[in-house]
Amino acid sequence: MTRFIRLFLAALRGTETNFTSGSINRAIFLLSVPMILEMVMESLFAVVDVFFVAKIGTEAVAAVGLTESVLTIVYSIAIGLSTAATALVSRRIGEENRQDASQTVGQVILVSLVLSVILGVPGFLFAEDILHLMGGDEHLIKNGIGFTRLIFASSPAIILLYTLSGCLRGAGNASVAMRSLWIANGANIVLCPVFIFGLGPFPELGVMGSALATSIGRSLGVTYQLYALTQTKGTLQIQQQHIKPNVSIIKHLLGLAVGGTSQFLVGSASWIFLTRILSEFGSDVVAGYTIAIRIIVFTILPSWGMANAAATLVGQNLGAGQPERAATSAWRAAFCNMLFLVAVGIGFFTGAAQIVSLFNNNARVVEIAVECLRVFCIGYVFMAYGMVLSQALNGAGDTRTPTFINIVCFWIIEIPLAYTLATILHWGPQGVFWSVAISESLLALIAIWVFRRGNWKTVRV
């Protein structure tokens, strides 16, 4: 136990950044712990905002929901750039080329700022039209337009928080990325009620206060990231010359980012279509499905931590000219993830009703959510490998292959299968749930096959 505590504290401190030698199990643990905690912090952002905004009223929640729906475009680009940044930086670190790694981070910052202006300015100027387009009524628009404008104005902080975290993870500085989310979330948790309800000397801003608190929190997180990246003792040391445009790096960065962005959009679109199919069976079914998905997303955060760890390990070890160690790291992370998800699956299968009842006590809603959790659990063993190996391919700089796999499994297989089972074969909601379990299992099998072929070992980034 003492050894575990020491290792856990070392992971939080981030004392190691290069993982091209030594114990692979230790490397996975040291990277996974801060990445898992970072994922938890990211999920808390949305939870905190909705919790406090819900105290204002349903119209305020609707304004947040409509804005966040459109903001998916900003998030998807941020996630794509973050994926590309991790692949490029980890490869340079593995090559022990810190100068080029720092140059890459400088280009990430430059591209992030340019794209945030391209996306943020129209969002700010046309906030009213955006809310109209999303179906908001005049009263909602009047009360929510300030929220929408401020959120779009904060696009630089949104994108940089993602992309700089990707850079830090690639450099092995996962603990710094984690702490930046702690700072951002801590500020958001404290400031949300202060600005929303006008506590102390501050005026009551309503839903606008949520946007202000979130923007300040994210900006503080980015400020900490930039501070860490400019320190002379850091793995990466960003200087002014690194931010001057480098066309070659920018083209490479954007080429990889397209794949990462596409993966996110493909996955997001598939969930929208599945929700549309389920809506035909009534609001109780949609509510049960939504609750189940929220539970699943939160409980598999450690899985995403291990998947991101695999991406860093693959990138660094390929950079160090150790493709076999890169492969072993990915397989080991996938196996650890499988053990974790099997444990989660057993817990869900046996205690699904008790877990769901914490969120809702409507009998029909609970029934649907329990059914959803139990069917999804069946695909967990496969899902564990699919998540990690797809991210490992991304870490190797092959973002196109996971995109293609996602299109095949989610759009060509999952959506038609969901409609066929649920509607044509009259399986009802269970047909949609089974389509997810089947498509996730197929995705994992394809990812295993692709990863075993080993073409990713020769990808140049």
C-alpha positions in Angstrom: 0.0 0.0 0.0 2.8 2.4 0.9 4.4 1.7 -2.5 1.1 2.4 -4.3 0.7 5.7 -2.4 4.2 6.8 -3.4 3.6 6.0 -7.0 0.2 7.8 -6.9 1.9 10.9 -5.5 4.6 10.7 -8.1 1.9 10.6 -10.8 0.3 13.7 -9.3 3.6 15.5 -9.2 4.6 14.5 -12.7 8.2 13.8 -11.8 8.7 11.7 -15.0 8.0 12.9 -18.6 10.0 10.6 -20.9 8.6 7.0 -21.0 10.8 5.4 -23.6 12.6 3.2 -21.0 11.8 1.4 -17.7 8.7 -0.4 -16.6 5.8 -0.1 -19.0 3.3 -0.8 -16.2 4.7 2.1 -14.2 4.6 4.3 -17.3 0.9 3.5 -17.9 0.1 4.2 -14.2 2.1 7.5 -14.1 0.4 8.8 -17.2 -3.1 7.4 -16.6 -3.7 8.8 -13.1 -3.4 12.5 -14.0 -5.2 11.9 -17.3 -8.1 10.2 -15.5 -8.4 13.1 -13.1 -8.2 15.5 -16.0 -11.1 13.8 -17.6 -13.1 14.0 -14.4 -12.4 17.7 -14.2 -13.6 18.2 -17.8 -16.9 16.4 -17.1 -17.4 18.5 -14.0 -17.4 21.7 -16.1 -20.8 20.9 -17.7 -22.3 19.4 -14.5 -21.4 22.5 -12.4 -22.8 24.9 -15.0 -26.1 23.0 -15.4 -26.5 22.6 -11.6 -26.4 26.3 -10.9 -28.2 27.4 -14.0 -31.1 25.0 -13.3 -31.7 27.1 -10.1 -32.7 30.0 -12.4 -35.3 28.2 -14.5 -35.8 25.9 -17.5 -35.5 28.8 -19.9 -31.9 29.5 -18.7 -31.1 25.8 -19.1 -32.5 25.8 -22.6 -30.3 28.8 -23.5 -27.3 26.9 -22.3 -28.3 23.8 -24.1 -28.9 25.5 -27.4 -25.6 27.4 -27.2 -23.7 24.2 -26.3 -25.3 22.4 -29.3 -23.8 24.9 -31.7 -20.6 25.1 -29.7 -20.0 21.4 -30.6 -18.3 22.7 -33.8 -15.7 24.6 -31.6 -15.2 21.6 -29.3 -14.7 19.2 -32.2 -12.0 21.4 -33.8 -10.4 21.8 -30.3 -10.4 18.0 -29.8 -9.0 17.4 -33.3 -6.1 19.8 -32.8 -5.5 18.3 -29.3 -5.2 14.8 -30.9 -2.8 16.1 -33.5 -0.7 18.0 -30.9 -0.3 14.9 -28.8 0.9 12.9 -31.8 3.4 15.5 -33.0 4.8 16.5 -29.6 5.1 13.0 -28.2 7.1 12.0 -31.4 9.5 14.9 -31.0 10.0 14.2 -27.3 10.7 10.5 -28.1 13.3 11.7 -30.6 14.8 13.9 -27.8 14.3 16.9 -30.0 12.9 19.4 -27.5 13.6 22.4 -29.8 11.2 21.0 -32.5 8.7 19.9 -29.8 8.6 23.5 -28.6 8.3 24.8 -32.1 5.3 22.5 -32.6 3.6 23.8 -29.5 4.2 27.4 -30.7 2.4 26.5 -34.0 -0.4 24.8 -32.0 -0.9 28.1 -30.1 -0.9 30.1 -33.3 -3.4 27.9 -35.1 -5.6 27.7 -32.0 -5.8 31.5 -31.8 -6.5 31.9 -35.5 -9.3 29.3 -35.5 -10.8 30.7 -32.3 -11.2 34.1 -34.0 -12.6 32.5 -37.2 -15.2 30.6 -35.1 -15.7 33.1 -32.2 -16.3 36.3 -34.0 -19.3 35.1 -36.1 -20.7 33.4 -33.1 -20.5 36.6 -31.1 -21.9 38.8 -33.9 -24.7 36.5 -34.9 -25.7 35.1 -31.5 -29.3 36.2 -31.9 -29.6 34.5 -35.3 -28.0 31.3 -33.9 -30.6 31.1 -31.1 -33.4 31.8 -33.6 -32.0 29.0 -35.9 -31.9 26.6 -33.0 -35.6 27.2 -32.2 -35.4 29.7 -29.3 -38.4 31.9 -28.8 -38.1 35.7 -28.4 -38.1 35.6 -24.6 -35.4 33.0 -24.4 -33.3 34.9 -26.9 -33.6 38.1 -24.9 -32.5 36.5 -21.7 -29.9 34.1 -23.2 -28.2 36.2 -25.9 -25.6 37.6 -23.5 -24.6 34.1 -22.5 -24.2 33.0 -26.1 -22.2 36.0 -27.0 -19.8 35.7 -24.1 -19.3 31.9 -24.6 -18.4 32.5 -28.2 -16.1 35.4 -27.3 -14.2 33.0 -25.0 -13.5 30.6 -27.9 -9.7 31.2 -27.5 -9.8 29.9 -23.9 -12.0 26.9 -24.9 -9.7 25.8 -27.7 -6.4 26.5 -26.0 -7.5 24.6 -22.9 -7.9 21.5 -25.1 -4.9 22.0 -27.4 -2.4 22.9 -24.7 -3.5 19.9 -22.7 -2.8 17.7 -25.8 0.7 19.3 -26.0 1.4 18.7 -22.4 0.2 15.1 -22.5 2.4 14.4 -25.5 5.3 15.8 -23.7 4.6 13.5 -20.7 3.5 16.4 -18.6 0.0 15.0 -17.9 0.1 16.3 -14.3 0.4 19.9 -15.5 -2.6 19.4 -17.8 -4.5 17.9 -14.9 -3.7 20.8 -12.6 -4.8 23.3 -15.2 -8.2 21.7 -15.2 -8.3 21.8 -11.4 -7.6 25.5 -11.5 -10.3 26.1 -14.2 -12.9 24.0 -12.4 -12.1 25.4 -9.0 -12.6 29.0 -10.3 -15.8 28.0 -12.1 -17.3 26.2 -9.0 -16.6 29.3 -6.8 -17.6 32.0 -9.3 -20.7 30.4 -10.8 -23.0 31.0 -7.7 -21.3 34.4 -7.1 -22.1 35.8 -10.5 -25.4 34.0 -11.2 -27.0 35.0 -7.9 -25.1 38.2 -7.1 -23.4 37.1 -3.9 -21.5 39.8 -1.9 -20.6 42.9 -3.8 -21.3 41.4 -7.2 -24.5 42.1 -9.2 -26.9 39.3 -10.1 -26.2 38.3 -13.7 -28.4 35.2 -14.1 -27.4 32.9 -16.9 -24.9 35.5 -18.1 -23.0 34.9 -14.8 -22.5 31.2 -15.7 -20.8 32.3 -19.0 -18.6 34.8 -17.1 -17.6 32.2 -14.5 -16.8 29.6 -17.1 -14.8 32.0 -19.2 -12.7 33.2 -16.3 -12.1 29.6 -15.1 -11.0 28.5 -18.5 -8.8 31.6 -19.0 -7.1 30.9 -15.6 -6.5 27.3 -16.7 -4.9 28.4 -20.0 -2.8 31.0 -18.1 -1.4 28.3 -15.9 -0.7 26.1 -19.0 1.2 29.0 -20.7 3.1 29.7 -17.5 4.2 26.0 -17.3 5.2 26.0 -21.0 7.4 29.0 -20.7 9.4 27.9 -17.6 13.1 27.2 -18.3 13.0 23.9 -16.2 10.1 22.4 -18.2 10.2 19.7 -20.8 8.9 22.2 -23.2 10.2 25.8 -23.2 8.1 28.0 -25.5 9.7 31.3 -26.6 8.6 34.1 -28.9 10.3 32.7 -32.0 8.4 29.4 -31.7 5.1 31.2 -32.4 6.2 32.6 -35.8 4.4 30.8 -38.6 6.0 27.6 -39.8 4.0 26.5 -42.9 5.3 22.9 -42.9 4.4 22.2 -39.3 1.0 24.0 -39.6 0.1 21.9 -42.7 1.1 18.7 -40.9 -0.8 19.8 -37.8 -4.0 20.6 -39.7 -3.7 17.3 -41.7 -3.7 15.3 -38.5 -6.4 17.5 -36.9 -8.9 16.8 -39.6 -8.9 13.1 -38.6 -9.3 13.8 -34.9 -12.1 16.3 -35.6 -13.8 13.9 -37.9 -13.7 11.1 -35.3 -15.5 13.3 -32.8 -18.1 14.5 -35.3 -18.8 11.0 -36.6 -19.4 9.8 -33.0 -21.5 12.8 -32.0 -23.7 12.5 -35.1 -24.3 8.8 -34.5 -25.6 9.5 -31.0 -27.9 12.2 -32.4 -29.4 9.7 -34.9 -29.8 7.1 -32.2 -31.7 9.5 -29.9 -33.9 10.4 -32.9 -34.8 6.7 -33.3 -35.5 6.3 -29.6 -37.7 9.4 -29.5 -40.3 7.5 -31.5 -40.9 5.4 -28.4 -41.7 8.3 -26.1 -40.1 10.7 -23.7 -39.6 8.1 -20.9 -37.4 6.1 -23.2 -35.3 9.1 -24.2 -35.0 10.0 -20.5 -33.9 6.5 -19.5 -31.4 6.4 -22.4 -30.0 9.8 -21.5 -29.5 8.9 -17.8 -27.8 5.6 -18.8 -25.4 7.4 -21.2 -24.5 10.0 -18.6 -23.7 7.2 -16.1 -21.6 5.4 -18.6 -19.7 8.4 -19.8 -18.8 9.3 -16.2 -17.8 5.8 -15.2 -15.6 5.1 -18.2 -13.5 8.3 -17.7 -10.6 6.1 -16.4 -10.8 4.2 -19.7 -10.2 7.5 -21.6 -7.3 8.2 -19.3 -5.7 4.9 -20.2 -6.4 5.4 -23.9 -4.7 8.9 -23.8 -1.8 7.3 -21.9 -1.4 4.8 -24.7 -1.4 7.6 -27.3 1.5 9.3 -25.5 3.4 6.1 -25.0 3.1 5.1 -28.7 4.2 8.5 -29.9 7.2 8.8 -27.6 8.4 5.3 -28.3 8.0 5.6 -32.0 10.1 8.8 -31.8 12.7 6.9 -29.9 12.9 4.2 -32.6 11.2 1.5 -30.4 8.1 0.4 -32.3 7.9 -2.9 -30.4 7.9 -1.1 -27.0 5.2 1.2 -28.5 3.1 -1.8 -29.4 3.6 -3.5 -26.1 2.6 -0.3 -24.3 -0.7 -0.2 -26.2 -1.6 -3.8 -25.7 -0.8 -3.6 -22.0 -2.9 -0.4 -21.6 -5.8 -2.2 -23.5 -5.6 -5.2 -21.2 -5.6 -3.0 -18.1 -8.6 -1.2 -19.5 -10.4 -4.5 -20.2 -9.9 -5.5 -16.6 -11.4 -2.2 -15.4 -14.4 -2.3 -17.8 -15.2 -5.9 -16.9 -15.3 -4.9 -13.2 -17.6 -1.9 -14.1 -19.7 -4.1 -16.3 -20.3 -6.6 -13.5 -21.2 -3.7 -11.2 -23.7 -2.3 -13.7 -25.2 -5.7 -14.5 -25.8 -6.5 -10.9 -26.6 -3.1 -9.4 -28.0 -1.2 -12.4 -31.5 -0.6 -10.8 -30.0 0.9 -7.6 -27.6 3.1 -9.6 -30.3 4.5 -11.9 -32.7 5.0 -9.0 -30.3 7.7 -7.7 -31.2 9.8 -10.7 -34.9 9.0 -11.3 -37.7 7.1 -9.7 -40.1 6.8 -12.6 -40.6 3.1 -13.1 -40.5 3.2 -16.9 -37.5 5.5 -17.0 -35.6 3.2 -14.6 -36.6 0.1 -16.6 -35.2 1.6 -19.9 -32.0 2.9 -18.2 -31.3 -0.5 -16.6 -31.9 -2.3 -19.8 -29.5 0.1 -21.6 -26.8 -0.3 -19.1 -27.0 -4.1 -19.1 -26.9 -4.5 -22.9 -24.0 -2.0 -23.1 -22.0 -4.0 -20.5 -22.0 -7.0 -22.8 -19.8 -5.1 -25.3 -17.4 -3.7 -22.6 -14.7 -6.3 -23.1 -14.4 -5.4 -26.8 -14.9 -1.7 -26.1 -11.9 -1.6 -23.8 -9.6 -2.6 -26.7 -11.3 -0.4 -29.2 -10.9 2.7 -27.2 -7.2 2.2 -26.4 -6.1 0.9 -29.8 -7.9 3.7 -31.7 -6.1 6.3 -29.5 -2.9 4.4 -30.0 -3.3 4.8 -33.7 -3.9 8.5 -33.2 -0.8 8.8 -31.1 1.2 7.2 -33.9 0.0 10.0 -36.2 -2.5 7.8 -38.1 -5.7 9.7 -37.5 -7.3 8.7 -40.8 -7.7 5.0 -40.0 -9.7 5.5 -36.8 -11.9 8.0 -38.7 -12.6 5.4 -41.4 -13.3 2.7 -38.8 -15.7 5.1 -37.0 -17.6 5.9 -40.2 -18.0 2.2 -41.0 -19.0 1.1 -37.5 -21.2 4.0 -36.5 -22.7 5.3 -39.7 -22.8 2.2 -42.0 -23.4 -0.4 -39.3 -24.8 1.1 -36.1 -27.4 3.6 -37.3 -29.1 1.3 -40.0 -28.9 -1.7 -37.6 -30.5 0.4 -34.8 -33.4 1.4 -37.1 -33.8 -2.2 -38.4 -33.8 -3.9 -35.0 -35.9 -1.2 -33.2 -38.5 -0.4 -35.9 -38.6 -3.0 -38.7 -38.0 -6.1 -36.5 -40.0 -4.5 -33.6 -37.3 -5.0 -30.9 -38.2 -1.5 -29.6 -35.5 0.5 -27.6 -33.6 -2.7 -26.9 -32.8 -2.9 -30.7 -31.0 0.5 -30.4 -29.1 -0.7 -27.3 -28.0 -3.9 -29.1 -26.8 -1.9 -32.2 -24.4 0.0 -30.0 -23.0 -3.1 -28.3 -22.6 -4.8 -31.7 -21.0 -1.8 -33.5 -18.6 -1.1 -30.6 -17.5 -4.8 -30.6 -17.0 -4.7 -34.3 -15.0 -1.5 -34.0 -12.7 -3.2 -31.5 -12.2 -6.2 -33.7 -11.3 -4.0 -36.7 -9.0 -1.9 -34.5 -7.2 -5.0 -33.2 -6.8 -6.3 -36.8 -5.4 -2.9 -38.0 -3.1 -2.6 -35.0 -1.7 -6.1 -35.4 -0.9 -5.4 -39.1 1.6 -2.7 -37.8 1.4 -0.2 -40.6 1.1 2.5 -38.0 4.8 1.8 -37.0 6.0 3.5 -40.2 3.8 6.6 -40.2 5.9 9.7 -40.4 4.9 12.8 -38.4 
